[in-house]
Amino acid sequence: MCPFFLENGEGYISMSKIKKVVISLFIIFNLMTMIRVHLPLQNRFFSKIYIPIDFYLSFFSIYQDWMMFAPDPMRSSVHVRAEVEFDDGSKSHYTFPQNKDLNIFQKYAYGEKFRKIVSDGIRKDSNSFLWRDTAKFVLRNLKNENYYKIPLKVHLVRFWDEVPNLEKEFRLHTYTSKKFNQYRFYTYEVL
């Protein structure tokens, strides 16, 4: 047991007491993360208290909102695609991974994170600060197959399909829309 002496020279704190404090703080922090997901997101009081928790949840992309569940589930199916124009007139496309196209390992490893960042982040006009970095991300991902081309523009396009009320039209979970609405919402000029 390694002793830690106090500044005034009186007594010492054993390593086991430090371990207990660290473990207790860890448990309290994790309890706060579990409680946070059940509190209103837009409440000023809770948002001030939970700033470090919100940062932690956002940084590791483990926050959970309740858009998927009753009484008000998300009413649209959304994905984003990037179109890159090159100096020779050719174009290339990058579609962010969608769960329907991934195997079980890919879904677990990164699929849900891409779905969240696209549907809860990139597609929203309120998150326009993400668009420039998203365009740069696309360029990095397409660099290997287009290394000899000079990119001129990256267009971000959102695709969406409104999910009908269950009472009006029933769709199976595996249903894929044949016609999505689309809108080019950002253009990044490379040169």
C-alpha positions in Angstrom: 0.0 0.0 0.0 1.5 3.3 -1.1 0.8 6.2 1.3 -0.1 9.7 0.1 0.7 12.3 2.7 -1.5 15.4 3.2 0.0 18.9 2.8 -0.1 19.7 6.5 1.8 16.5 7.2 -0.9 14.9 9.3 -1.8 11.4 8.6 -2.0 9.9 5.1 -4.5 8.7 2.6 -4.2 5.1 1.7 -4.4 4.0 -2.0 -7.5 2.0 -1.1 -9.3 5.3 -0.1 -8.3 6.9 -3.4 -9.6 3.9 -5.3 -12.9 4.1 -3.5 -13.3 7.8 -4.3 -12.4 7.1 -8.0 -14.8 4.2 -8.2 -17.6 6.2 -6.5 -17.1 9.1 -8.9 -17.2 6.7 -11.8 -20.5 5.1 -10.6 -22.0 8.6 -10.0 -21.0 9.8 -13.4 -22.5 6.7 -15.1 -25.7 7.0 -13.1 -26.0 10.6 -14.3 -25.6 9.5 -17.9 -28.4 7.0 -17.4 -30.6 9.6 -15.8 -29.8 12.2 -18.5 -31.4 10.3 -21.4 -34.7 10.4 -19.5 -34.7 14.2 -18.9 -36.0 16.8 -21.4 -33.2 17.9 -23.8 -34.2 21.5 -24.1 -34.6 22.3 -20.4 -32.3 25.1 -19.4 -31.8 23.9 -15.9 -30.8 20.3 -16.9 -28.7 21.4 -19.8 -26.5 23.6 -17.5 -26.0 20.8 -14.9 -25.4 18.1 -17.5 -22.8 19.9 -19.7 -20.0 17.4 -19.1 -22.4 14.5 -19.4 -23.8 15.8 -22.7 -20.3 16.3 -24.0 -19.4 12.8 -23.1 -22.5 11.3 -24.7 -22.1 13.3 -27.8 -18.3 12.7 -28.1 -18.8 8.9 -28.0 -22.1 9.1 -30.0 -23.9 7.2 -27.3 -26.7 9.7 -26.6 -30.2 8.4 -27.1 -33.2 10.4 -27.9 -36.7 9.0 -28.1 -37.6 9.8 -31.8 -38.0 6.1 -32.5 -40.6 5.4 -29.9 -44.2 6.5 -29.1 -45.9 8.8 -28.8 -44.1 10.8 -31.6 -41.7 8.6 -33.7 -39.7 10.1 -36.5 -42.0 10.3 -39.6 -39.4 10.2 -42.4 -36.8 8.0 -43.8 -33.7 10.0 -44.6 -30.3 9.5 -46.2 -27.6 11.8 -47.6 -25.5 11.5 -50.7 -22.6 13.5 -51.9 -21.9 14.3 -55.6 -18.4 15.3 -56.5 -17.7 17.2 -59.8 -14.2 16.9 -61.2 -12.2 19.2 -63.6 -12.6 16.8 -66.5 -16.4 16.9 -66.3 -16.8 13.6 -64.7 -18.8 13.0 -61.4 -18.5 10.6 -58.5 -21.0 9.8 -55.8 -20.6 8.9 -52.1 -23.5 7.6 -50.1 -23.2 7.4 -46.4 -23.6 3.8 -45.2 -27.2 2.7 -44.6 -28.1 -0.1 -42.3 -30.0 -2.0 -45.0 -26.7 -2.4 -47.0 -24.5 -3.5 -44.1 -23.8 -6.9 -42.6 -24.3 -7.5 -38.9 -20.7 -6.7 -38.0 -20.7 -3.4 -39.9 -24.1 -2.4 -38.4 -22.7 -2.9 -34.9 -19.3 -1.3 -35.6 -20.3 1.9 -37.3 -23.7 1.6 -39.1 -25.8 3.1 -36.3 -23.3 6.0 -35.8 -23.6 6.9 -39.5 -27.4 6.8 -39.3 -27.4 9.0 -36.3 -25.0 11.6 -37.7 -26.9 11.7 -41.0 -30.5 11.7 -39.7 -29.9 13.7 -36.5 -27.1 15.9 -37.6 -25.9 16.5 -41.2 -29.4 16.7 -42.8 -30.7 19.5 -40.5 -30.3 23.1 -41.5 -29.6 24.0 -37.9 -26.4 22.0 -38.2 -25.0 23.7 -41.2 -21.6 24.0 -39.4 -21.1 20.3 -40.1 -21.6 20.6 -43.9 -18.1 21.9 -44.9 -16.4 19.1 -42.9 -18.8 16.5 -44.3 -17.7 17.6 -47.8 -14.1 17.2 -46.9 -14.8 13.8 -45.4 -16.4 12.8 -48.7 -13.3 14.0 -50.7 -11.0 11.9 -48.4 -13.2 8.8 -48.9 -13.2 9.2 -52.7 -9.6 10.1 -53.0 -8.3 6.5 -53.7 -10.6 5.9 -56.6 -10.2 9.4 -58.1 -6.6 10.2 -57.2 -5.7 11.5 -60.6 -8.7 13.9 -60.8 -9.0 17.4 -59.5 -12.2 17.9 -57.5 -14.1 21.2 -58.2 -17.3 21.0 -56.2 -19.0 18.7 -53.6 -22.8 18.8 -53.5 -24.6 17.4 -50.5 -28.0 16.1 -51.3 -30.6 14.9 -48.8 -33.2 12.3 -49.7 -36.3 11.6 -47.7 -39.6 9.8 -47.8 -42.4 10.6 -45.5 -43.6 7.6 -43.5 -47.4 7.4 -43.7 -49.6 7.1 -40.7 -50.0 3.4 -39.8 -53.8 3.6 -40.0 -53.6 4.9 -43.6 -50.9 2.6 -45.0 -49.1 -0.3 -43.4 -45.5 -0.8 -44.5 -43.3 -3.8 -43.5 -40.1 -3.1 -41.7 -38.1 -4.2 -44.8 -40.0 -1.7 -47.1 -37.8 0.5 -49.2 -39.3 3.5 -51.0 -39.0 3.6 -54.7 -39.1 7.4 -55.0 -37.4 9.7 -52.5 -37.8 13.4 -52.5 -34.4 15.1 -52.9 -32.9 18.5 -52.3 -29.4 19.8 -52.9 -28.7 21.6 -49.7 -25.0 22.5 -49.8 -22.3 23.0 -52.3 -18.6 23.1 -51.3 -16.3 24.8 -53.8 -12.9 23.1 -53.6 -10.9 25.6 -55.8 
